[in-house]
Amino acid sequence: MSTVASLTIAVVGVFFLAMGTYALISPAALVAPFRLAAQSPESRSEIRAVYGGFGIAMAAVLGTAALDIGGIRTGAVTAVGLALIGMAGGRLVSRLFDTAVRFYPIWFYFGIEVLTGTALLVCA
């Protein structure tokens, strides 16, 4: 696998690591752009689990894939890439059922998900 592919995988992993760390430290700030409130211990726990713990786990998977430890690169990168494309698809479905929204944050993250998901699938 090329150095460019390894670097691409690692960069996406760093984004997951940053998001995960931010969610663990400041769950309310992470979801504020989406007009979500993290006002209870239950809601903060959910944000820390889904965005924090899962994000850091995805960073670890992508780090392992970038180094191709145990030969997991293709499967790991494909799974994470498809998950990102699935997230973008969920945003499209939401657009069918909801009213139009401003570009940020929904369409901004849609673009990030499509871009990074596609990049990972190309690297798989």
N, C-alpha and C positions, 0 to 999 in steps of 0.2 A: 504494500500500500504506500502511496506517495506521502511525502512530507507535508504537502499542501492538505491532503485529506486528514492526516493526523492533527495538523494545526487547526483545521476547521472544526474537527470533533472536539478538540481541547477548548477552543474559544466558546463553543456552545455550552460545554461543561462549566466553564467559568461563569457564564450567565446564570446557569442553574444554581451554582454555588452562591453567587451574589444574591439572587432572589431568595434562596432558602435561608441564608444567614439573616437577611433583612426581615424575613417573616418571623424567624425565631426571636429576634431582638425587638421588633416593633410591628406586631401584627396589625394594629389599628392603622398605622401609617401606610402599610402595604395595600390595604383594601380601600382606603379612603378615596382614591380617584374613581372607584367604581360605586361610590355612594353607599358602601357597606359600612356598618358600624360593628366594631368589636367591643361591645360594652359588657359582655359577661365572660366569666371564666370559660364557659363552654364554647363561646364563639372564638375566643382567642386560642383555645386549645385546638379547635378545628383548623384555624388558619395556620397555626404552627405545624400541625400534622400534615395538612395537604400541601401547603406552599413551602413550609420550612423543611420538615423531615423528608418529604417526597422529593423536593428540589435538591436537597443535599445528596440523597440517594441517587438521583439521576446524574448529578455531577460525578459521583463516584463511579457509576456505570460508564459514563462517557470517558472519564479519565482512564479507566481500565481498558476501554475500547480503543482509545487513542494510542495506548501502548501495546495493544493487542495481546494483553495478558490472557493466557489460557485459550487463545484463538477465538475470543468472543466477539471480535469486532463486527462482523457482518450482522449477526443476530441482534446484538445490543444496539447498534446504530440504526438498524432498520426499525426496531421496536420503538425507540425514542423518537425517531423521525416520524413514524406513523402516528404516534401519540400527539405530537405537535400538530400534524395535519388534522387529526381528529378534533383537537381543540379549536382550530380555525373553522372547521366544519360546524362545530357547535355554535360558533358565533354567527355563521351564515343562517343556520336554522333559527336562531334567536331573532335575526333580522326579519324572517318571514312572519313571526308571531308578534313582534314588538314594533313600536314606532321607531322612526329614524333617530339616530343618536349622533352626537358630535364625533369628529375624527378621534380625539383623544378621550378616553383611553381605549375604547373598544377596537376601532379600526387600526390604531397604532399597533396594538398587540396582535391583532389578526395578521398584519403584515409581518411582524416579527416571527409569529408562529409559522406562517407559510414559508418565509425566507429560511429560517433555521431548519424547519422540517425538511424542506426540499434539499437544502445543503447536506443534511445528514444522509438522506436517501441517495444522493449522488455519491457520497463517500462510502456507502455500504458495500 
